[in-house]
Amino acid sequence: MGTPPGYRPSAWVHLLHQLPRADFQLRPVPSGFAPQEQEYQQALLLVVALAGLGLGLSLIFIAVYLIRFCCCRPPEPPGAKSPPPGGGCVTWSCIAALLVGCTGIGIGFYGNSETSDGVSQLSSALRHANHTLTAIDHLVLEMVERLDEAVRTELTTLEEVLTQRTELVAATRGARRQAEAVAQQLQGLAFWQGVPLSPVQVAEDVSFVEEYRWLAYVLLLLLELLVCLFTLLGLAKQSRWLVIVMTVMSLLVLVLSWGSMGLEAATAVGLSDFCSSPDTYILNLTREETGLGSDILNYYFLCNQAVSNPFQQRLTLSQRALANIHSQLQGLEREAVPQFPSAQKPLLSLEETLNVTEGNFHQLVALLHCRGLHKDYGAALRGLCEDALEGLLYLLLFSLLSAGALATALCSLPRAWALFPPSDDYDDTDDDDPTSPWQESKRFVQWQSSI
């Protein structure tokens, strides 16, 4: 298979592609990219299920730890005001976990940007390929219309003018047949005309999905950043209510982190399978969606010397016919104009049409060459298999750091806020303390009533 220019599967693609896969019955599944097969779909869902299993184990561990903390604590002796030993260590471990979570958030922002850049490169390559295909169809249509117009008007007028000379009429009819042959050959070069698959529509669909994916990750990253910052603020201010609220939010973000981890892992595994050998899958999919022949698809997707240009014969015949028309018009100009001055105007118009057609023909030959579309194919693969896959791996690392940091924080926060002094909350104020604000206000009210 022909490798697109500048694209080589990365080490991450090889590593992820070699990971074992299994279906729901734990039977081995080949690592070839086959999203339409049920076994392969089950293998990717099993990767997502592993993240769900990790979430379940994390929640069980946190629940057991908190139950043990709440129910198995030794009773504090009466009158003890000093915090139990190890309290500072618990607080600092929670702070360290939150700082690790903030580091993961930075990695997540970078990974989200890399993934977006890769998808943008894919969309840009698809739009450029659509521009090339549209330009081919437009040039073919323009040349065919010009030649048909020349056959209907100038050549018909020229035959009428030259009716007295049979040999000149025969030459004019020969030019007519050549022009009709060129038009017929050119119509077969617009190979994308009528194809239901539109690269620009695919690019718009990809951009639409990517926009919402990017926004969802930005919101998730900002939510976790706010949770980490407000939790650190609650620990610094020793505010119980703020720490309790952030504990509940940390549990929510923990669930989201494990869920995103499952989606990222499954997407990375599937993308590595695709990127390890993309040509076969792309060829088969494009053939099904477009109905084009294998010779055309192989020429543009592989673009090597082993695959010949399927349009070469039509291009050669068209070029020869255009050259013959040009020589016939030159002969008619030498022979007919001195005897029939009225033939000069249609001949000049025909030469102008022929010159424009030849210029468009050379441009069409350049567009039909496989280099342009194959370059777009390589750019799309590089965006998807390098930048986007790298961004997914950074997002996966963010999810791992986030899940670990939040699980540690959820185990540490209850022990941390239990060490806060009771004076932080109004409900903990001792009403029997004669120096408390409540007792002073009560004595002030009694003094006013006695007066």
Stockholm file with secondary structure:
# STOCKHOLM 1.0

chainA/1-451         MGTPPGYRPSAWVHLLHQLPRADFQLRPVPSGFAPQEQEYQQALLLVVALAGLGLGLSLIFIAVYLIRFCCCRPPEPPGAKSPPPGGGCVTWSCIAALLVGCTGIGIGFYGNSETSDGVSQLSSALRHANHTLTAIDHLVLEMVERLDEAVRTELTTLEEVLTQRTELVAATRGARRQAEAVAQQLQGLAFWQGVPLSPVQVAEDVSFVEEYRWLAYVLLLLLELLVCLFTLLGLAKQSRWLVIVMTVMSLLVLVLSWGSMGLEAATAVGLSDFCSSPDTYILNLTREETGLGSDILNYYFLCNQAVSNPFQQRLTLSQRALANIHSQLQGLEREAVPQFPSAQKPLLSLEETLNVTEGNFHQLVALLHCRGLHKDYGAALRGLCEDALEGLLYLLLFSLLSAGALATALCSLPRAWALFPPSDDYDDTDDDDPTSPWQESKRFVQWQSSI
#=GR chainA/1-451 SS CCCCTTCCCCHHHHHHHTSCCBCTTCCBCCCSCCTTSHHHHHHHHHHHHHHHHHHHHHHHHHHHHHHHHHHSCCCCCTTCCSCCTTHHHHHHHHHHHHHHHHHHHHHHHHHHHHHHHHHHHHHHHHHHHHHHHHHHHHHHHHHHHHHHHHHHTHHHHHHHHTTTCHHHHHHHHHHHHHHHHHHHHHHTTCTTTTCSCCHHHHHHHHHHHHHHHHHHHHHHHHHHHHHHHHHHHHHHHTCHHHHHHHHHHHHHHHHHHHHHHHHHHHHHHHHHHHHHSHHHHHHHHHHHHHCCCHHHHHHHHHCSTTSCCTTHHHHHHHHHHHHHHHHHHHHHHHHHHHHCGGGHHHHHHHHHHHHHHHHHHHHHHHHHSHHHHHHHHHHHHHIIIIIIHHHHHHHHHHHHHHHHHHHHHHHHHHHHHHTSCGGGSGGGSCTTCTTSHHHHHHHHHHHHHHC
#=GC SS_cons         CCCCTTCCCCHHHHHHHTSCCBCTTCCBCCCSCCTTSHHHHHHHHHHHHHHHHHHHHHHHHHHHHHHHHHHSCCCCCTTCCSCCTTHHHHHHHHHHHHHHHHHHHHHHHHHHHHHHHHHHHHHHHHHHHHHHHHHHHHHHHHHHHHHHHHHHTHHHHHHHHTTTCHHHHHHHHHHHHHHHHHHHHHHTTCTTTTCSCCHHHHHHHHHHHHHHHHHHHHHHHHHHHHHHHHHHHHHHHTCHHHHHHHHHHHHHHHHHHHHHHHHHHHHHHHHHHHHHSHHHHHHHHHHHHHCCCHHHHHHHHHCSTTSCCTTHHHHHHHHHHHHHHHHHHHHHHHHHHHHCGGGHHHHHHHHHHHHHHHHHHHHHHHHHSHHHHHHHHHHHHHIIIIIIHHHHHHHHHHHHHHHHHHHHHHHHHHHHHHTSCGGGSGGGSCTTCTTSHHHHHHHHHHHHHHC
//
